[in-house]
Amino acid sequence: MFRIQHCQSSEQAGWLPLRQALWPHASEQEHRDEIDQQLREPQRYINFVAYDSREQPVGLVEASLRRDYVNGTDNSPVVYLEGIYVVPQQRRQGVAAQLIEIVAQWGREQGCVQMASDTELDNLASQDTHNALGFEETERVVFFKRQL
């Protein structure tokens, strides 16, 4: 059994290190800035950390409420899964499913009927996780740019 706590402070135990594990390319300051931004917009962002029986942080989910068009969806607003992470030793124990369900409940309370997410084409582990959590693939895209 895991305890899940809504993140309401930048000092939330586990939030920063779990974020750093999920997005290691960003600096600590970038993570802190994003955490502060999300805390300033509680009507748009929701974040939860899961703790094990020893009160160790083992999982993180971050989600947002998007009112603009979200690829593959038919409605607005949409709950958007910005990120989910479970420490390797706790995977396949139901942590991610519990985190997704609490985000889904928040989304329903906001009037949403769909949750969306994305991952990179080569991130097969993430694709498998999304499928296991009940998501269905809607499309694949390749982005381009051109210097002007």
C-alpha positions as CSV (number, residue, x, y, z in Angstrom):
1,M,0.0,0.0,0.0
2,F,1.2,3.5,-0.8
3,R,0.3,6.8,0.6
4,I,-0.2,9.6,-2.0
5,Q,0.1,13.2,-1.1
6,H,-0.8,16.3,-3.1
7,C,2.2,18.5,-3.6
8,Q,1.5,22.0,-2.2
9,S,5.0,23.2,-1.3
10,S,8.3,23.4,-3.1
11,E,9.7,21.6,-0.1
12,Q,7.4,18.5,-0.6
13,A,9.6,15.5,0.3
14,G,10.6,13.7,-2.9
15,W,9.2,16.1,-5.4
16,L,12.5,17.5,-6.6
17,P,14.6,14.3,-6.6
18,L,11.9,12.3,-8.4
19,R,11.6,15.1,-11.0
20,Q,15.3,15.1,-11.5
21,A,15.2,11.3,-12.1
22,L,12.4,11.7,-14.6
23,W,14.0,14.7,-16.5
24,P,17.7,14.4,-15.8
25,H,18.6,16.9,-18.6
26,A,17.2,19.8,-16.7
27,S,19.2,21.6,-14.0
28,E,18.1,21.7,-10.4
29,Q,17.3,25.4,-10.8
30,E,15.1,24.7,-13.9
31,H,13.2,22.1,-11.8
32,R,12.8,24.5,-8.9
33,D,11.5,27.2,-11.3
34,E,9.0,24.8,-12.9
35,I,7.8,23.7,-9.4
36,D,7.3,27.3,-8.4
37,Q,5.4,28.0,-11.6
38,Q,3.1,25.1,-11.1
39,L,2.5,26.1,-7.5
40,R,1.5,29.6,-8.6
41,E,-1.2,28.0,-10.9
42,P,-3.1,25.5,-8.8
43,Q,-6.1,25.7,-11.0
44,R,-4.0,24.5,-14.0
45,Y,-1.5,22.0,-12.4
46,I,-1.8,19.1,-10.1
47,N,1.1,17.0,-8.7
48,F,1.3,14.0,-6.3
49,V,4.1,12.1,-4.7
50,A,3.6,8.5,-3.6
51,Y,5.3,7.2,-0.4
52,D,6.0,3.6,0.6
53,S,5.4,2.2,4.1
54,R,8.7,3.7,5.3
55,E,7.6,7.1,4.0
56,Q,10.2,7.0,1.3
57,P,9.1,8.8,-2.0
58,V,8.6,6.2,-4.7
59,G,6.5,7.8,-7.3
60,L,5.6,11.1,-8.9
61,V,2.9,12.3,-11.2
62,E,2.5,15.8,-12.7
63,A,-0.6,16.8,-14.8
64,S,-2.1,19.9,-16.2
65,L,-5.5,21.1,-17.4
66,R,-5.3,22.0,-21.0
67,R,-8.0,24.0,-22.8
68,D,-6.2,24.3,-26.1
69,Y,-6.4,21.5,-28.7
70,V,-4.6,18.4,-27.6
71,N,-3.7,15.9,-30.3
72,G,-5.9,12.8,-30.4
73,T,-8.6,14.2,-28.2
74,D,-12.2,15.2,-28.9
75,N,-13.0,17.4,-25.9
76,S,-11.9,20.4,-23.9
77,P,-10.6,20.7,-21.3
78,V,-8.3,17.7,-21.2
79,V,-6.2,16.4,-18.3
80,Y,-2.7,16.2,-19.7
81,L,-0.2,13.8,-18.1
82,E,3.0,15.9,-18.1
83,G,5.1,13.2,-16.4
84,I,5.0,10.1,-14.3
85,Y,7.9,8.3,-12.6
86,V,8.2,5.4,-10.3
87,V,11.6,4.4,-8.8
88,P,12.9,1.2,-10.4
89,Q,12.6,-1.0,-7.3
90,Q,8.9,-0.1,-6.9
91,R,7.8,-0.6,-10.5
92,R,5.0,-3.1,-11.3
93,Q,3.6,-2.7,-7.8
94,G,0.6,-0.5,-8.7
95,V,2.2,2.8,-7.8
96,A,1.7,4.3,-11.3
97,A,-1.9,3.0,-11.5
98,Q,-2.7,4.7,-8.2
99,L,-1.1,8.0,-9.3
100,I,-3.0,7.9,-12.6
101,E,-6.3,7.2,-10.9
102,I,-5.9,10.2,-8.5
103,V,-5.1,12.4,-11.5
104,A,-8.1,11.0,-13.4
105,Q,-10.4,11.8,-10.4
106,W,-9.0,15.4,-10.3
107,G,-9.7,15.7,-14.0
108,R,-13.3,14.5,-13.6
109,E,-13.8,17.1,-10.9
110,Q,-12.6,19.7,-13.5
111,G,-15.1,18.6,-16.0
112,C,-12.8,16.5,-18.2
113,V,-13.8,13.3,-19.9
114,Q,-10.4,12.5,-21.4
115,M,-6.8,12.3,-20.3
116,A,-3.9,12.7,-22.8
117,S,-0.2,12.2,-22.8
118,D,2.8,11.8,-25.0
119,T,6.2,10.1,-25.2
120,E,9.0,9.9,-27.7
121,L,8.9,7.5,-30.6
122,D,11.8,5.5,-29.3
123,N,10.7,5.4,-25.6
124,L,9.2,1.9,-25.8
125,A,9.2,1.5,-22.0
126,S,7.0,4.6,-21.7
127,Q,4.7,3.4,-24.5
128,D,4.3,0.0,-22.7
129,T,3.5,1.8,-19.4
130,H,0.9,4.0,-21.1
131,N,-0.7,1.0,-22.6
132,A,-0.7,-0.8,-19.2
133,L,-2.3,2.2,-17.6
134,G,-5.2,2.2,-20.1
135,F,-4.1,4.8,-22.6
136,E,-4.6,4.1,-26.3
137,E,-2.2,5.4,-29.0
138,T,-3.9,8.1,-31.2
139,E,-1.2,9.2,-33.6
140,R,2.6,9.4,-34.3
141,V,4.3,12.5,-35.4
142,V,7.7,13.7,-36.4
143,F,8.4,17.4,-35.9
144,F,10.5,19.5,-38.2
145,K,12.1,22.9,-38.1
146,R,13.8,25.2,-40.6
147,Q,16.1,28.1,-39.9
148,L,14.9,31.5,-41.3
